[in-house]
Amino acid sequence: MKLTDRRRSLEILWQTVFHDSDEYVRMFFDRVYQPENTFVIEQEGKGVVAMLQTVPYEVKIESAILPCAYVCGVCTHPSARGKGYMKTLMQEAIRVMRKRGFALSVLIPAEPWLFEVYRRYGYTVPINVGVEQYVPDRMEQTDTCRIVPCPEKTYDAYFDLAQQRRRCAVLHDAADFETIRLDCLADGGHVWVALDGECPVGMAFEAPESSTDVLIKEILYDDPAVKDALIRYILHRHRAQTAFVRVPHSADLPARPYGLACPLDETLQPSDLQRLFMSLMLD
């Protein structure tokens, strides 16, 4: 199958299974998809009936920077299910990821029941996330900064500096930063930058969850007052009753299951991976 025909077959399968918008699917295949990172099963006359994507990233664990592969887009056409295709793809992908030298692989199950399914393939380390809640009438008014929408590439240097402060996190390069920004826009949200004069001091990635709630996928800031200003601004912009903010899991917050990790390097400790923060993945 020609590369252009295969890509179209993959796009059709993606929309059939996940029901994402044309805009999102086009963005993923224009910006993220790479044929060499895609595993497929084809049937004669039907094209691609099962697929799996392995997207390369780097992950920071304390002072170490390691290669990581994010598994996503795992799906089988409804007419081809029950034939073991997912097992075949997962086993082959793990074999190839090990061969390519990835230290670990991570994923975010689309449904709660899939956590147990992925554990069968070695994704045994849970990755939890903390979620803080904010309501407008409990937030003190401050004028610590000016908040503006993030245009293309302008503040990716600040983003890189801020994400590097995380102790354990999946890292995103400049190209991925733009993909994340476009994803927020496609969801009806935005990336907002807090400025002190012309200097960035904070950043928030947000999208509405409902008519009353807004999700802040990631918030980065130089000072807690900047964090509060960003959250208050986003609440006001959406006229939302509640803002839910993803933060690294800690003992102070209830653990919420978010993702799973599969160590491919045996020297990695589960205790390190459980603290991994990966709030900006395309899921």
C-alpha angles and dihedrals in degrees: 000000000000116000092245092050092047092050091051090049089051092049091051092049091048093053092043092056105030102029092216121164121271087244094057095045092049091049093050095049094042096047110020110024118097121176092221091057095049126092118198144175117209132196122205110259093008103065119211112004099170134024146170130193125211110196116194120230139154121245127206116216108178104302096343124095111203136179113255134182122213113209114212142145092049106167147139126206110255091241092056101046124121094041098101095253094137091053091050093050095045094049093048093046092051091048091052094043089055091048091051091053103249111163094210145350127223135190142174113226111228093216132029093243090058092068089076092044093055092047087068089065097051101275091128103137112090119221112204130192132207121227123202121196126215132183125194100240093056096054119094117229113245135166099211098133149357117256122212136168115265113246123204114302095335097118103024090113091060090046091053092049093048096047090051088064090069113102094217120013147129107256126223125207127216094272091050090048089061091048090053091049091052090047091055090050091049089054092054093258137100147217110250126199125204113215132198098199100316095329118103113235101166145010136198131192111206144170132173116256097189140340089285106030136060128197120218102200095190135000124193124184145161094218134023090238088061090052091053092048092052094048093047091049092051092047090052093045093056095033082231126172095210137022117204112203123196112221135166111284116260138168089260094065132056111258115248118194108240113153147348134237130210112201109220092175109065092211092068114103120222089223089064095046094049088066093054115129117207106158099147102057119129099252 
